[in-house]
Every structure is written in C-alpha cells, then in structure tokens.
Amino acid sequence: MKFSWQEGNQVELLINGEEYYPRVFDCIRNAKKEVLLETFIIFDDSVGNRLKAALLEAARRGVRIEIIVDGYGTADLPEEYINELADVGVHIRMFDPKPRLLGMRTNVFRRLHRKIVVVDGEIAFIGGINFSDEHMRDFGEMSKQDYALEIRGPVVDDARRSSMAILQDWAHVTDLPQIRRAETSAGSAKALLAIRNNNGNRDDIEKQYLQALRAAKPVSYTHLTLPTIYSV
C-alpha cells in the first residue's frame, strides 16, 4: 500500500509519554464512533491501565474499538486485562503471523512494530511510543526517549486505510464502517504516510529518507520543514 503527498494537514510533535499519553487518552475518551489502535507493546502497568480505562469508557458508550497488539511484544498481557476489554465489546487481537511449533515462536523477526491510533477518522497519532511506563521520565534511568505526531487533515484518511488493511487482510475483519473526514483543510503542512513491511514495501521509508537527503537545502533555523510521517 502506497500513499501520496497530502496538502492541508496539521501536524504537532509530541515528546515522550508526558505529552503523548494525555492527548491519546483524551481523544479515546471523547471518541464518537471508532478507535483503531496498533502497537507493539501494552503493559499491565500504570500507563496500560490508563489506556484500559479510556478504552472501557469509550466502549461503554458504544464506540467501535479495534486493537491489534504484537504477539511477541505484548505476550505477557494478563488474560484478565484482555477479558475486561472484551467484556465491553473491545476487539483485541494478537499479531502473530505464524503458529508456534512446540510452544516456540517460529517467526520472531516479522513483528507489528507500528504505533498508530486513529480516532473517528479525524485525528491520528503515529510514532514510536508504546503503552508502558518506560516512556515516562519518572521511570528512572531506563526510561525511553521517543516521539510521536498528532495529525489532523487528509493524511488521517491514509492512516485509517492502512490500519483497516491490516484488519481486513490479516484479521479478516469485513464490517468496518465507512467514515468520511470533513473536506476541509486542517493546516498548512504537507505530509506523506510511508509504510514499511516485508511484503512488498521493504524500502519505502528508506527511499523517503534518501530523497529528503538528496533534496536538502540550507535553511534558516526560523523555518519549519515539512514532515514525512513514517510507520514501521
């Protein structure tokens, strides 16, 4: 799946969990129709439980929630956590592209490393932040430094289509609703969603890096360069 550059987006950089989690959880709590969430890790810790609380609140209001987590990164999520979400209608699926052999994972290299949240087809969060305490500064010396983007505008449609494709092709979900974003410009940023996977898109992100480097020009630090949105 390949996408084109889109005009009219609003893009905001979020640094670490301190900025990322409150925005994501607030959007989930205020969702009206749908939440699509992909991540490598959800842990049963304070961040994971804040996520669960937001999902439960939205699901109890009738919001359609589809979650795909990686079967390796989220292997230790307790059954009670999953059942509590399932009991209110949240669909949570483990991405594990090949069955285990004698209890051993047969494919540890093809994983779901994407971190995408799309709410109501109107706002998307894309970046490198999982749902765990490790992304908070107060975690200590082993806390992780990472970033995400909050996006509004036409490229949100591409993020939703990308998430829907995994649900349809891998999880065989066929009843996702049609949601159309309002045809208005959200901002002045031009953005591209670049997808990387092992099934035909192995170097799409690399190509975007190389194109950007080749086209680089001296600029004043007072100017903001337009982002490419990478999803791995």
C-alpha angles and dihedrals in degrees: 000000000000129000135197133231112281128206126210103046132142112216126183127183116229118197120211127322094303090071100025106050099051091051095047095045092047091052092048092049090051097043115132104190118359147009121193114188131180124177143152096224138029113170127194092241135107093291093044090050092049088053091049092050092052092047092048091051092051095043092051088058090055100261114155108238125190119182129182117186128178114263091220102041094043098034093121098053105129119249089233090060092051094044093051089057094042091052091065094045103268111148108219120178134184115227108222109147096196131037120250120259114218088341094307124118109247096198117040095156102059101070139153101251095158119119107198132149120182119184122196090333087280106090133027136190117204128172146085104298121116125196103265141103089252090083093060121091092227090062086088136229093342095053114129128238112218144141143220138186127232108210136190125176139050096328088066087071089058092050090051092047089051092052091045090052092059091047092049100040101037106023095031093230107165106167103070111139125244109251121183121199116224109267096240133114113256097192147324101279122116110213142177128201107218117192126202125193140139095254103076103317100076097134105023094112092043089054091053091051091050093047091050092049093049092049095045116130132183109273136178115257087234090070123083116223117219116251133237109214112226124199119187 
